[in-house]
Amino acid sequence: MKRLWCILYILIHFTVKAQGLFPINEIKYVDSLQFRTGSHVDVISKADAYFHLSDYYKNTDSILSKKYLQSGKQLGTQDRFTAAVYYYYEGLYYQDLNKDKATVSFRKAIAKLSEFKSQKADSYLSLCWYNYGILQKNKEGYPFLIKTMLEKSIPTVEKYGDTKILGFLYTQLALMLTYNAEFEKAGYYNEKAIHILEKKAPHSTELFYAYLNTNSNYCYQAKCSMGKQFLDKAGKMVRPYPESSSNTFYYYNLALYFIGQQEHIQVLQTIEKGLSYARKYNQRLLMQMFYFHKYDTYKKIKRYKEAKSLLEEILAEKTLARDLNNRKTIYSHLSSINEIMGNPGEALIWEKKYSKLNDSLNAENIKLEINKLETRFNASEKEKKIAYLNAEKNQKEMEVNQKNSYLWVLSLILLLFLSLLIFLFIIYRKNKKLSEQKEINLQQKIEDIKQKEELALTKAILEGEERERERVAKDLHDGLGGMLAGVKINLSTWSSNQLDPEQHQDFYKILNQLDNSVTELRHVARNLMPESLLKFGLETALSDLCEFYGRKDLEIYFEPLNIEKNLALAVQLNIYRIVQELLANAVKHAEATNILLQCSQSGESFLITIEDNGKGFDKDIENTTKNMGLRNLKNRVNYLKGKMEVSSDSQGTTINIELNIDGE
């Protein structure tokens, strides 16, 4: 009897778990999916929600389930991954309706999902293999299903570590082992599943079923008291949700516990509670299983008439009887219960049906064995024919190989000759390139020498020019400037004592002109050798230079950035002269009202940009010998190994200069 319970229990769980598990709080789960389909989320998320709704409704409303499935398919057509996932849910939809269609769908899903390399794709792939194995179980048997799980389904997700799907698959593997009376191995995988799920998904439906499977494994070993703790944990999980369809499975396992404890009254009470949920959620197979256990309990307490009626009802409903082995078992029990009730004629009728079906199944098994033997024989004959054809093929290949050997020898000789020609040609080209390269290198050296000489000449000219500027500046400032300043002081002292400012205005006017001359002399001296550059550095000197060139009708904006104070004085002086020449040209010729000067330092580069809104100039002037300002500017830029770009039109002029300040 326990063996029969085990068979039927496995059928239930394969039917349910092959379809996918739903959260225990189903109302919240369905509401969440419905909200996603109506909200403004992306189409991929909507398609996923439609797929899950299709899976949820396929047992209770197949039309609505098909509608959701098609909606998800339409939304996912533009995404390859979603299109592949569609075939997985199509397989779930047809799993009970049309097993052949479901098999084709799972094969398509496996082929398409194998093209993706991600954890999500592999999770779906492992479930596809698992469901495909379930569909093939009736044809290939449980060894095929277990092999598929151990070689395909579980390894696909095992490489990602402990995940919820891996815990689920361990639970299902344990269930198959329980069916095959491998209780110790089943306990091992149930323990692994619980360890993973309690850590990764402590409130999941997967953990709920892991607890129930562990309880049932102990019940089938007549150790119900050991499984009770897991049954209680499952009950604690489902108790807050009295509207959940998972209650059906809890009460089914509770009934198994009471059956093992021989508490018949509790068995019947528990079965009635479970039947109320099974009817509510149209769980037909579970209803029949409850009826079967109810029959068995009636038989134990000798309520034979009620037991017989239940068996006949189970047989008429056909959910369990659809499987021939289950039908054979029901025939056997109907024969037995009629014999107990004193109905030998009816018992004989059921016994004949049992024998006929048993003989039919045996004949079918014999037929299958004959087909296997025939297949092996045909395979052997084909192998002999293939061996004969291979021998003929090998003989012809030997003849062809001999002919090919002569061709190979001739080809090798031609190849060696051709290689020699190519080698000589390469040497010729290489020598020619070497001679050309030598000539290029010689020209390059000549150019380098000319450039160095030009730079040396430019350096000498610029240094001589700066020395002369410095000498003249000192003479003007210290000599003539000092003398004029002394004259101004003496005249100011004398006039304050001897002259009346109101009567001698002409004298004071001449005194002011002298004062202006001294100021102008100082400006000239500063231009020749900027004092602020020597005392405060380049940034301050450039700022003073901008102020000097400023006018009422001319605004000069100076923007310095990262200008270091430790630049070599010669470099600072050259940069100052370049900026001075740029400002002077803009002020004298551009007729601008705004000038923007930007100076920045970045490592070994110094960047100067000046923009004005003046009238611009003809760029051909750059190449004329008359434009001494631009020529001097280019000489200083070349001296600092820099480059200059000029852009000018009627809207204004922009000059960009990049200088190399390394090693100066």
C-alpha positions as CSV (number, residue, x, y, z in Angstrom):
1,M,0.0,0.0,0.0
2,K,2.8,2.4,0.9
3,R,4.3,1.8,-2.5
4,L,1.1,2.8,-4.2
5,W,0.8,6.0,-2.1
6,C,4.3,6.8,-3.1
7,I,3.5,6.4,-6.9
8,L,0.5,8.6,-6.6
9,Y,2.2,11.2,-4.5
10,I,4.9,11.5,-7.1
11,L,2.4,12.0,-9.9
12,I,0.8,14.9,-8.0
13,H,4.1,16.7,-7.4
14,F,5.3,16.2,-11.0
15,T,2.1,17.6,-12.3
16,V,2.3,20.7,-10.1
17,K,6.0,21.4,-9.9
18,A,6.6,20.8,-13.6
19,Q,4.3,23.8,-14.2
20,G,6.2,26.1,-11.9
21,L,5.7,27.3,-8.3
22,F,3.8,30.4,-7.3
23,P,4.3,32.5,-4.1
24,I,2.3,31.3,-1.1
25,N,0.7,34.8,-1.0
26,E,-1.0,34.3,-4.4
27,I,-3.3,37.3,-4.2
28,K,-0.5,39.7,-3.8
29,Y,1.5,37.9,-6.5
30,V,-1.3,38.1,-9.1
31,D,-2.1,41.7,-8.2
32,S,1.5,42.6,-8.7
33,L,1.6,41.0,-12.2
34,Q,-1.7,42.6,-13.2
35,F,-0.3,46.0,-12.1
36,R,2.8,45.5,-14.2
37,T,0.8,44.8,-17.3
38,G,-1.2,48.0,-16.9
39,S,1.7,50.3,-15.8
40,H,4.2,52.3,-17.9
41,V,7.1,49.8,-17.5
42,D,9.2,48.6,-20.4
43,V,7.7,46.1,-22.9
44,I,10.2,43.3,-21.7
45,S,8.9,43.6,-18.1
46,K,5.3,43.5,-19.4
47,A,6.0,40.5,-21.5
48,D,7.5,38.7,-18.5
49,A,4.4,39.6,-16.4
50,Y,2.1,38.2,-19.2
51,F,4.1,34.9,-19.2
52,H,3.8,34.4,-15.5
53,L,0.0,35.1,-15.6
54,S,-0.3,32.6,-18.4
55,D,1.4,30.0,-16.2
56,Y,-0.8,30.9,-13.2
57,Y,-4.1,30.6,-15.0
58,K,-3.5,27.6,-17.2
59,N,-5.1,25.1,-14.8
60,T,-8.1,27.3,-13.9
61,D,-8.8,29.2,-17.1
62,S,-7.0,27.9,-20.2
63,I,-8.6,30.6,-22.5
64,L,-7.3,33.4,-20.3
65,S,-4.0,31.6,-20.0
66,K,-3.6,31.4,-23.8
67,K,-4.5,35.1,-24.1
68,Y,-1.8,36.1,-21.7
69,L,0.7,33.9,-23.5
70,Q,0.0,35.5,-26.9
71,S,0.2,39.0,-25.4
72,G,3.6,38.2,-24.0
73,K,4.7,36.8,-27.3
74,Q,3.7,39.9,-29.2
75,L,5.5,42.3,-26.8
76,G,8.7,40.2,-26.9
77,T,9.1,39.9,-30.7
78,Q,11.7,42.6,-30.8
79,D,13.9,41.0,-28.1
80,R,15.7,37.7,-28.9
81,F,15.9,36.6,-25.3
82,T,12.2,37.2,-24.6
83,A,11.3,35.4,-27.8
84,A,13.3,32.4,-26.6
85,V,11.7,32.5,-23.1
86,Y,8.3,32.4,-24.8
87,Y,8.8,28.8,-25.9
88,Y,9.5,27.8,-22.3
89,Y,6.1,29.2,-21.2
90,E,4.4,27.7,-24.3
91,G,5.8,24.3,-23.2
92,L,4.3,24.8,-19.7
93,Y,0.9,25.8,-21.3
94,Y,0.7,22.6,-23.4
95,Q,2.2,20.3,-20.7
96,D,-1.1,18.8,-19.7
97,L,-3.1,19.7,-22.9
98,N,-0.8,18.3,-25.6
99,K,2.5,16.6,-24.5
100,D,3.8,16.4,-28.1
101,K,3.4,20.1,-28.6
102,A,4.9,20.8,-25.2
103,T,8.0,18.6,-26.1
104,V,8.5,20.6,-29.3
105,S,8.2,23.9,-27.4
106,F,10.8,22.9,-24.8
107,R,13.2,21.7,-27.5
108,K,12.9,25.1,-29.2
109,A,13.5,26.9,-25.9
110,I,16.6,24.8,-25.2
111,A,18.0,25.5,-28.7
112,K,17.4,29.2,-28.5
113,L,18.4,29.8,-24.9
114,S,21.7,27.9,-25.5
115,E,22.7,30.9,-27.6
116,F,22.9,33.2,-24.6
117,K,25.6,33.2,-21.9
118,S,24.1,34.6,-18.7
119,Q,22.8,33.3,-15.4
120,K,19.2,34.2,-16.3
121,A,19.4,32.3,-19.6
122,D,20.9,29.3,-17.8
123,S,18.2,29.4,-15.1
124,Y,15.5,29.1,-17.8
125,L,17.6,26.5,-19.7
126,S,17.9,24.2,-16.6
127,L,14.1,24.4,-16.1
128,C,13.5,23.5,-19.8
129,W,15.7,20.4,-19.4
130,Y,13.8,19.4,-16.2
131,N,10.4,19.8,-17.8
132,Y,11.5,18.0,-21.0
133,G,12.7,15.1,-18.9
134,I,9.3,14.9,-17.2
135,L,7.6,14.8,-20.5
136,Q,9.9,11.9,-21.6
137,K,9.5,10.0,-18.4
138,N,6.6,7.9,-19.6
139,K,8.5,6.9,-22.7
140,E,12.0,6.5,-21.3
141,G,11.3,5.9,-17.6
142,Y,12.6,7.5,-14.4
143,P,16.3,6.7,-15.1
144,F,16.1,9.0,-18.2
145,L,14.6,11.8,-16.1
146,I,17.1,11.4,-13.3
147,K,20.0,11.3,-15.8
148,T,18.7,14.4,-17.5
149,M,18.6,16.2,-14.2
150,L,22.0,15.1,-13.1
151,E,23.7,15.7,-16.4
152,K,21.8,18.7,-17.9
153,S,19.5,20.5,-15.5
154,I,21.4,20.7,-12.2
155,P,24.9,21.3,-13.7
156,T,23.5,24.3,-15.7
157,V,22.7,26.2,-12.6
158,E,25.2,24.6,-10.2
159,K,28.1,26.7,-11.7
160,Y,26.4,29.9,-10.3
161,G,26.6,28.6,-6.7
162,D,23.7,28.1,-4.3
163,T,20.6,29.6,-5.9
164,K,16.8,29.2,-5.4
165,I,16.4,27.2,-8.6
166,L,19.2,24.8,-7.5
167,G,17.4,24.3,-4.2
168,F,14.2,23.6,-6.2
169,L,15.9,21.0,-8.4
170,Y,17.5,19.3,-5.5
171,T,14.0,18.9,-4.0
172,Q,12.6,17.4,-7.2
173,L,15.5,15.0,-7.4
174,A,14.9,13.9,-3.9
175,L,11.2,13.3,-4.8
176,M,12.2,10.9,-7.6
177,L,14.6,9.1,-5.3
178,T,11.8,8.7,-2.8
179,Y,9.6,7.2,-5.5
180,N,12.4,4.7,-6.2
181,A,12.7,3.8,-2.5
182,E,16.1,5.5,-2.3
183,F,15.1,7.2,1.0
184,E,18.6,7.9,2.3
185,K,19.7,9.6,-0.9
186,A,16.4,11.5,-1.0
187,G,17.0,12.7,2.5
188,Y,20.5,13.9,1.5
189,Y,19.2,16.0,-1.4
190,N,16.2,17.3,0.7
191,E,18.7,18.4,3.3
192,K,20.9,20.2,0.7
193,A,17.7,21.9,-0.7
194,I,16.6,23.1,2.7
195,H,20.1,24.4,3.5
196,I,20.2,26.5,0.3
197,L,16.6,27.7,0.5
198,E,16.6,28.7,4.2
199,K,19.6,30.9,3.4
200,K,18.7,32.3,-0.1
201,A,14.8,32.2,0.0
202,P,13.6,31.7,3.6
203,H,9.9,32.7,2.7
204,S,9.7,31.0,-0.7
205,T,7.3,28.4,-2.0
206,E,10.3,26.2,-2.9
207,L,11.3,26.0,0.8
208,F,7.6,25.2,1.7
209,Y,7.7,22.2,-0.7
210,A,11.1,21.1,0.5
211,Y,9.7,20.8,4.1
212,L,6.7,18.9,2.8
213,N,8.9,16.5,0.7
214,T,11.1,15.9,3.7
215,N,8.1,15.0,5.8
216,S,6.7,12.6,3.1
217,N,10.1,10.9,2.8
218,Y,10.0,10.1,6.5
219,C,6.4,9.0,6.4
220,Y,7.2,6.5,3.6
221,Q,9.9,5.1,6.0
222,A,7.3,4.8,8.8
223,K,9.2,7.6,10.7
224,C,6.4,10.1,10.7
225,S,7.4,11.6,14.1
226,M,10.8,12.6,12.6
227,G,9.1,14.3,9.7
228,K,6.6,16.2,11.9
229,Q,9.0,19.1,12.6
230,F,9.3,19.8,8.8
231,L,5.5,19.5,8.4
232,D,5.1,22.1,11.3
233,K,7.5,24.5,9.6
234,A,5.5,24.3,6.3
235,G,2.3,24.8,8.3
236,K,3.7,27.9,9.9
237,M,4.6,29.3,6.4
238,V,1.1,28.8,4.9
239,R,-1.1,29.5,7.9
240,P,-1.1,33.4,7.4
241,Y,-2.6,32.8,3.9
242,P,-5.8,30.8,4.2
243,E,-6.7,31.7,0.6
244,S,-3.6,30.2,-0.9
245,S,-3.9,27.0,-3.1
246,S,-0.7,25.8,-1.3
247,N,-3.0,24.8,1.6
248,T,-4.1,21.8,-0.5
249,F,-0.6,20.3,-0.4
250,Y,-0.1,21.1,3.3
251,Y,-3.3,19.2,4.2
252,Y,-2.3,16.3,1.9
253,N,1.0,15.9,3.8
254,L,-0.8,16.3,7.1
255,A,-3.1,13.5,6.0
256,L,-0.1,11.3,5.2
257,Y,1.2,12.0,8.7
258,F,-2.0,10.9,10.3
259,I,-2.2,7.8,8.1
260,G,1.3,6.9,9.3
261,Q,0.1,7.4,12.9
262,Q,-3.0,5.3,12.3
263,E,-5.2,8.2,13.5
264,H,-8.2,7.5,11.2
265,I,-10.5,10.2,12.5
266,Q,-7.9,12.9,12.0
267,V,-7.2,11.5,8.5
268,L,-10.8,11.9,7.4
269,Q,-11.1,15.4,8.9
270,T,-7.8,16.5,7.3
271,I,-8.9,15.1,3.9
272,E,-12.1,17.1,4.0
273,K,-10.2,20.3,4.7
274,G,-7.8,19.5,1.8
275,L,-10.8,18.6,-0.5
276,S,-12.3,22.0,0.1
277,Y,-9.2,23.7,-1.2
278,A,-8.8,21.2,-4.1
279,R,-12.4,21.9,-5.3
280,K,-11.9,25.6,-4.9
281,Y,-8.8,25.7,-7.1
282,N,-9.9,22.9,-9.5
283,Q,-7.0,20.7,-8.5
284,R,-8.5,17.6,-9.9
285,L,-5.6,15.2,-9.5
286,L,-5.3,16.2,-5.8
287,M,-9.1,15.7,-5.3
288,Q,-8.7,12.1,-6.6
289,M,-5.7,11.5,-4.4
290,F,-7.7,12.7,-1.4
291,Y,-10.5,10.4,-2.4
292,F,-8.1,7.5,-2.7
293,H,-6.7,8.0,0.8
294,K,-10.3,8.4,2.0
295,Y,-11.2,5.1,0.4
296,D,-8.2,3.4,2.1
297,T,-9.2,4.9,5.5
298,Y,-12.8,3.7,5.0
299,K,-11.5,0.2,4.2
300,K,-9.3,0.2,7.4
301,I,-12.3,1.2,9.6
302,K,-14.5,-1.3,7.7
303,R,-16.8,1.2,6.0
304,Y,-16.7,-1.0,2.9
305,K,-19.7,0.4,1.0
306,E,-18.4,4.0,1.2
307,A,-14.9,2.8,0.3
308,K,-16.3,1.0,-2.8
309,S,-18.2,4.1,-3.9
310,L,-15.1,6.2,-3.7
311,L,-13.1,3.8,-5.8
312,E,-15.9,3.8,-8.5
313,E,-16.0,7.6,-8.4
314,I,-12.2,7.8,-8.8
315,L,-12.4,5.4,-11.8
316,A,-15.3,7.3,-13.4
317,E,-13.6,10.7,-13.0
318,K,-10.6,9.2,-15.0
319,T,-7.9,11.7,-13.7
320,L,-6.0,8.9,-11.9
321,A,-7.2,6.1,-14.2
322,R,-5.7,7.8,-17.2
323,D,-2.4,6.2,-16.2
324,L,-2.7,2.4,-17.0
325,N,-0.7,1.3,-14.0
326,N,-3.0,3.4,-11.7
327,R,-6.1,1.9,-13.4
328,K,-4.8,-1.6,-13.0
329,T,-4.3,-0.9,-9.2
330,I,-7.8,0.5,-8.9
331,Y,-9.2,-2.7,-10.6
332,S,-7.3,-4.8,-8.1
333,H,-8.8,-2.8,-5.2
334,L,-12.3,-3.0,-6.6
335,S,-12.0,-6.8,-6.9
336,S,-10.6,-7.0,-3.3
337,I,-13.3,-4.8,-1.8
338,N,-16.1,-6.6,-3.6
339,E,-14.8,-9.9,-2.3
340,I,-14.7,-8.6,1.2
341,M,-18.3,-7.3,0.9
342,G,-19.4,-10.8,-0.4
343,N,-19.9,-9.9,-4.0
344,P,-17.9,-12.7,-5.7
345,G,-19.5,-12.1,-9.2
346,E,-18.6,-8.4,-9.2
347,A,-15.2,-9.2,-7.7
348,L,-14.6,-11.6,-10.6
349,I,-15.5,-9.0,-13.2
350,W,-13.0,-6.6,-11.8
351,E,-10.3,-9.3,-11.5
352,K,-10.8,-10.1,-15.2
353,K,-10.4,-6.5,-16.1
354,Y,-7.3,-6.4,-13.9
355,S,-5.8,-9.5,-15.6
356,K,-6.7,-8.3,-19.1
357,L,-5.0,-4.9,-18.5
358,N,-2.1,-6.6,-16.8
359,D,-1.6,-9.0,-19.7
360,S,-2.0,-6.0,-22.1
361,L,0.7,-4.1,-20.2
362,N,3.0,-7.2,-20.2
363,A,2.4,-7.7,-23.9
364,E,3.2,-4.1,-24.5
365,N,6.4,-4.5,-22.4
366,I,7.3,-7.6,-24.5
367,K,6.6,-5.7,-27.7
368,L,8.9,-2.9,-26.5
369,E,11.6,-5.5,-25.7
370,I,11.2,-7.1,-29.2
371,N,11.5,-3.6,-30.7
372,K,14.6,-2.9,-28.8
373,L,16.1,-6.3,-29.9
374,E,15.1,-5.6,-33.5
375,T,16.6,-2.1,-33.3
376,R,19.9,-3.6,-32.0
377,F,19.9,-6.2,-34.8
378,N,19.3,-3.6,-37.5
379,A,22.0,-1.4,-35.9
380,S,24.4,-4.4,-36.1
381,E,23.6,-5.0,-39.8
382,K,24.1,-1.4,-40.6
383,E,27.5,-1.4,-38.8
384,K,28.6,-4.4,-40.9
385,K,27.5,-2.7,-44.1
386,I,29.3,0.5,-43.0
387,A,32.5,-1.5,-42.3
388,Y,32.4,-3.0,-45.8
389,L,31.9,0.4,-47.4
390,N,34.7,1.8,-45.3
391,A,37.1,-0.9,-46.5
392,E,36.3,-0.1,-50.1
393,K,36.7,3.6,-49.4
394,N,40.1,3.0,-47.8
395,Q,41.3,1.0,-50.8
396,K,40.3,3.9,-53.2
397,E,41.9,6.4,-50.8
398,M,45.2,4.5,-51.0
399,E,45.1,4.6,-54.8
400,V,44.3,8.3,-54.8
401,N,47.1,8.9,-52.2
402,Q,49.7,7.3,-54.4
403,K,48.7,9.6,-57.3
404,N,48.7,12.5,-55.0
405,S,52.2,11.7,-53.8
406,Y,53.7,12.3,-57.3
407,L,51.8,15.5,-57.5
408,W,53.0,16.6,-54.1
409,V,56.7,16.0,-55.1
410,L,56.3,18.1,-58.3
411,S,54.4,20.7,-56.4
412,L,57.2,20.8,-53.8
413,I,59.9,21.3,-56.4
414,L,57.9,24.1,-58.0
415,L,57.3,25.6,-54.6
416,L,61.0,25.6,-53.7
417,F,61.9,27.3,-57.0
418,L,59.2,29.9,-56.5
419,S,60.3,30.5,-52.9
420,L,63.9,31.1,-54.2
421,L,62.7,33.7,-56.6
422,I,60.6,35.4,-53.9
423,F,63.6,35.3,-51.6
424,L,65.9,37.0,-54.2
425,F,63.2,39.6,-54.9
426,I,62.8,40.3,-51.2
427,I,66.6,40.8,-50.8
428,Y,66.6,43.2,-53.8
429,R,63.7,45.2,-52.4
430,K,65.2,45.3,-49.0
431,N,68.6,46.6,-50.3
432,K,66.7,49.2,-52.4
433,K,64.8,50.3,-49.3
434,L,67.9,50.5,-47.3
435,S,69.6,52.8,-49.8
436,E,66.5,55.0,-50.0
437,Q,66.3,55.1,-46.2
438,K,70.0,56.2,-46.0
439,E,69.3,59.0,-48.4
440,I,66.3,60.1,-46.4
441,N,68.3,59.9,-43.2
442,L,71.0,62.1,-44.7
443,Q,68.5,64.7,-45.9
444,Q,66.9,64.6,-42.4
445,K,70.3,65.2,-40.8
446,I,71.0,68.2,-43.1
447,E,67.6,69.6,-42.3
448,D,68.2,69.1,-38.5
449,I,71.6,70.9,-38.8
450,K,70.0,73.8,-40.7
451,Q,67.2,74.0,-38.2
452,K,69.7,74.0,-35.3
453,E,71.7,76.7,-36.9
454,E,68.6,78.8,-37.5
455,L,67.6,78.3,-33.9
456,A,71.0,79.2,-32.7
457,L,71.0,82.4,-34.8
458,T,67.5,83.3,-33.6
459,K,68.6,82.7,-30.0
460,A,71.6,84.9,-30.5
461,I,69.5,87.7,-32.0
462,L,66.9,87.5,-29.3
463,E,69.4,87.4,-26.5
464,G,71.3,90.3,-28.0
465,E,68.1,92.2,-28.4
466,E,67.1,91.6,-24.8
467,R,70.6,92.6,-23.6
468,E,70.3,95.8,-25.6
469,R,66.8,96.5,-24.3
470,E,68.1,95.9,-20.7
471,R,71.0,98.3,-21.2
472,V,68.8,101.0,-22.8
473,A,66.2,100.6,-20.1
474,K,68.8,101.0,-17.3
475,D,70.3,104.1,-19.0
476,L,66.9,105.6,-19.4
477,H,65.7,104.7,-15.9
478,D,68.8,105.3,-13.9
479,G,70.4,108.1,-16.0
480,L,68.0,110.3,-17.9
481,G,65.1,109.3,-15.7
482,G,67.0,110.1,-12.5
483,M,68.1,113.5,-13.9
484,L,64.6,114.5,-15.0
485,A,63.2,113.3,-11.6
486,G,65.8,115.5,-9.9
487,V,65.0,118.5,-12.0
488,K,61.3,118.0,-11.3
489,I,61.9,117.8,-7.5
490,N,64.1,121.0,-7.5
491,L,61.6,123.0,-9.6
492,S,58.8,121.9,-7.3
493,T,60.7,122.9,-4.2
494,W,61.7,126.3,-5.7
495,S,58.2,127.1,-7.0
496,S,56.6,126.3,-3.7
497,N,58.7,129.0,-2.1
498,Q,59.0,131.6,-4.9
499,L,55.9,131.5,-7.1
500,D,52.1,132.0,-6.6
501,P,50.1,129.1,-8.3
502,E,47.4,131.5,-9.4
503,Q,49.8,134.1,-11.0
504,H,52.2,131.6,-12.6
505,Q,49.9,128.9,-14.0
506,D,52.0,128.6,-17.2
507,F,54.9,127.5,-15.1
508,Y,52.9,124.9,-13.3
509,K,51.6,123.7,-16.6
510,I,55.2,123.2,-17.8
511,L,56.0,121.4,-14.5
512,N,53.1,119.0,-15.2
513,Q,54.4,118.3,-18.7
514,L,57.8,117.5,-17.2
515,D,56.0,115.1,-14.7
516,N,54.2,113.4,-17.6
517,S,57.5,113.1,-19.5
518,V,59.1,111.3,-16.5
519,T,56.0,108.9,-16.4
520,E,56.3,108.2,-20.1
521,L,60.0,107.7,-19.8
522,R,59.3,105.0,-17.1
523,H,56.7,103.4,-19.3
524,V,59.3,103.2,-22.1
525,A,61.8,101.7,-19.7
526,R,59.3,99.2,-18.4
527,N,58.5,98.1,-22.0
528,L,62.2,97.6,-22.7
529,M,62.7,95.5,-19.5
530,P,59.5,94.8,-17.4
531,E,60.4,95.3,-13.8
532,S,57.3,93.4,-12.5
533,L,58.5,90.3,-14.4
534,L,61.8,90.3,-12.6
535,K,60.2,91.0,-9.2
536,F,56.8,89.1,-9.2
537,G,56.9,86.7,-12.1
538,L,55.2,86.1,-15.4
539,E,51.5,86.1,-14.4
540,T,51.8,89.5,-12.6
541,A,53.8,91.0,-15.5
542,L,51.2,89.9,-18.1
543,S,48.4,91.3,-15.9
544,D,50.2,94.7,-15.7
545,L,50.8,94.5,-19.5
546,C,47.0,94.2,-20.0
547,E,46.3,97.1,-17.8
548,F,48.9,99.2,-19.6
549,Y,47.3,98.6,-23.0
550,G,43.7,99.2,-21.6
551,R,41.7,102.2,-22.8
552,K,38.3,103.7,-22.1
553,D,37.0,102.3,-25.3
554,L,39.0,99.0,-25.0
555,E,38.4,96.2,-22.5
556,I,41.2,93.6,-22.1
557,Y,40.3,90.4,-20.2
558,F,43.2,88.3,-18.9
559,E,42.6,84.7,-17.8
560,P,45.7,82.9,-16.3
561,L,45.6,79.2,-15.5
562,N,48.2,77.1,-13.7
563,I,51.2,79.4,-14.6
564,E,54.1,78.3,-12.5
565,K,56.5,80.7,-11.0
566,N,59.6,78.5,-11.4
567,L,59.8,78.9,-15.2
568,A,63.3,79.8,-16.5
569,L,63.7,83.6,-16.8
570,A,64.5,83.4,-20.5
571,V,61.3,81.5,-21.2
572,Q,59.2,84.0,-19.1
573,L,60.8,86.9,-21.0
574,N,60.1,85.3,-24.4
575,I,56.5,84.6,-23.5
576,Y,56.1,88.1,-22.2
577,R,57.5,89.5,-25.6
578,I,55.1,87.3,-27.5
579,V,52.1,88.5,-25.6
580,Q,53.4,92.1,-25.8
581,E,53.6,91.8,-29.6
582,L,50.1,90.2,-29.8
583,L,48.5,92.9,-27.7
584,A,50.3,95.7,-29.5
585,N,49.1,94.4,-32.9
586,A,45.5,94.1,-31.7
587,V,45.5,97.6,-30.2
588,K,47.2,99.3,-33.2
589,H,45.5,97.6,-36.1
590,A,42.3,95.7,-35.1
591,E,40.2,98.6,-33.9
592,A,38.7,96.2,-31.4
593,T,36.6,97.1,-28.3
594,N,37.1,93.7,-26.5
595,I,40.2,91.5,-26.3
596,L,40.4,88.2,-24.4
597,L,43.8,86.8,-23.5
598,Q,44.1,83.3,-22.1
599,C,47.5,81.9,-20.8
600,S,47.7,78.4,-19.4
601,Q,50.5,75.9,-18.5
602,S,50.1,72.1,-18.8
603,G,53.3,70.1,-18.1
604,E,55.8,70.9,-20.8
605,S,53.4,73.1,-22.8
606,F,52.4,76.7,-22.5
607,L,49.3,77.8,-24.4
608,I,48.4,81.3,-25.5
609,T,45.1,82.3,-27.0
610,I,44.1,85.9,-27.9
611,E,40.7,86.8,-29.4
612,D,39.5,90.2,-30.5
613,N,36.3,91.6,-32.1
614,G,38.1,93.9,-34.5
615,K,38.1,94.2,-38.3
616,G,40.5,91.3,-38.9
617,F,43.3,91.3,-41.5
618,D,44.4,89.6,-44.7
619,K,46.2,86.4,-43.8
620,D,48.5,86.9,-46.8
621,I,50.2,89.7,-44.8
622,E,51.8,86.9,-42.7
623,N,54.0,86.0,-45.6
624,T,55.1,89.6,-46.5
625,T,58.5,90.9,-45.5
626,K,57.0,94.3,-44.5
627,N,55.2,92.8,-41.5
628,M,58.1,92.9,-39.0
629,G,55.8,92.3,-36.0
630,L,54.5,88.9,-37.2
631,R,58.0,87.9,-38.3
632,N,59.4,88.7,-34.9
633,L,56.5,86.8,-33.3
634,K,57.1,83.8,-35.5
635,N,60.9,83.9,-34.6
636,R,60.1,83.8,-30.9
637,V,57.5,81.0,-31.4
638,N,60.1,78.9,-33.4
639,Y,62.7,79.6,-30.8
640,L,60.5,77.9,-28.2
641,K,59.8,75.1,-30.7
642,G,56.2,76.0,-30.8
643,K,53.4,76.4,-33.4
644,M,51.0,79.2,-34.2
645,E,47.5,79.2,-35.8
646,V,45.8,82.3,-37.0
647,S,42.1,82.7,-37.9
648,S,40.9,86.1,-39.0
649,D,37.8,87.5,-40.8
650,S,35.6,90.6,-40.6
651,Q,34.2,89.4,-37.2
652,G,37.6,89.4,-35.5
653,T,40.9,87.6,-35.1
654,T,41.9,84.5,-33.1
655,I,45.5,83.4,-32.6
656,N,46.4,80.1,-30.8
657,I,50.0,79.5,-29.8
658,E,51.5,76.4,-28.2
659,L,55.0,76.6,-26.8
660,N,57.4,74.0,-25.7
661,I,59.0,75.2,-22.4
662,D,60.9,72.0,-21.6
663,G,64.6,72.3,-21.1
664,E,64.7,76.1,-21.5
